[in-house]
Amino acid sequence: MWMVVYVTQSKESAEKIRTLLQEAGLPVKIRSVNQSGNDQFGCYEVLVPEAELSEAHSVIIDKVL
C-alpha cells in the first residue's frame, strides 16, 4: 500500500521531493489532489510504499528540513 509522506502546494516542490527520494533508492509516486483543474496549482501528495515510510521520513528530515 502506498502512503503519503509529504504534501506540498506546488508541482515543482513535489518533483524536488520525488527526485530526492529516488536518489535515496526509494520508489515514489506523486498524486495531484487538485480541484481547480489546473495542474500548476493545488496540492500534491508524495507517496512511498508503506514499508519505506520510515526511511522516506528520515531522508526528508535530513535533506529538506
C-alpha positions as CSV (number, residue, x, y, z in Angstrom):
1,M,0.0,0.0,0.0
2,W,1.3,3.5,-0.9
3,M,1.4,6.1,1.9
4,V,1.6,9.9,1.8
5,V,4.9,11.0,3.1
6,Y,4.8,14.7,2.1
7,V,2.2,17.2,1.0
8,T,3.0,20.4,-0.9
9,Q,1.2,23.2,-2.8
10,S,3.3,23.2,-5.9
11,K,4.2,20.6,-8.5
12,E,7.8,21.8,-8.5
13,S,8.2,21.1,-4.8
14,A,6.6,17.7,-5.2
15,E,9.0,16.8,-8.1
16,K,12.0,18.0,-6.0
17,I,11.0,15.7,-3.1
18,R,10.4,12.9,-5.6
19,T,13.9,13.3,-7.0
20,L,15.4,13.4,-3.5
21,L,13.7,10.2,-2.5
22,Q,14.5,8.5,-5.8
23,E,18.2,9.4,-5.4
24,A,18.0,7.6,-2.0
25,G,16.7,4.5,-3.8
26,L,13.1,4.8,-2.9
27,P,10.1,4.2,-5.2
28,V,8.0,7.3,-5.3
29,K,4.6,8.5,-6.8
30,I,3.1,11.9,-7.0
31,R,-0.6,12.4,-6.8
32,S,-2.5,15.6,-7.5
33,V,-5.3,16.4,-5.1
34,N,-6.1,19.4,-7.2
35,Q,-9.7,20.5,-7.5
36,S,-9.2,23.6,-9.7
37,G,-8.4,21.7,-12.9
38,N,-5.0,23.4,-13.3
39,D,-2.0,21.2,-12.7
40,Q,0.2,24.0,-11.7
41,F,-1.9,25.0,-8.6
42,G,-3.4,22.9,-5.9
43,C,-2.0,20.3,-3.6
44,Y,0.3,17.4,-4.4
45,E,0.9,14.2,-2.3
46,V,4.2,12.5,-2.5
47,L,3.7,8.7,-1.8
48,V,6.0,5.9,-1.0
49,P,5.3,2.2,-0.2
50,E,4.3,1.6,3.4
51,A,7.5,-0.4,4.1
52,E,9.6,2.5,3.0
53,L,7.8,5.2,5.0
54,S,10.2,5.4,7.9
55,E,13.2,5.7,5.6
56,A,11.5,8.3,3.5
57,H,10.7,10.4,6.6
58,S,14.4,10.2,7.6
59,V,15.6,11.3,4.1
60,I,13.2,14.3,4.1
61,I,14.2,15.4,7.6
62,D,17.9,15.0,6.8
63,K,17.8,16.7,3.4
64,V,14.9,19.1,3.4
65,L,14.2,20.3,6.9
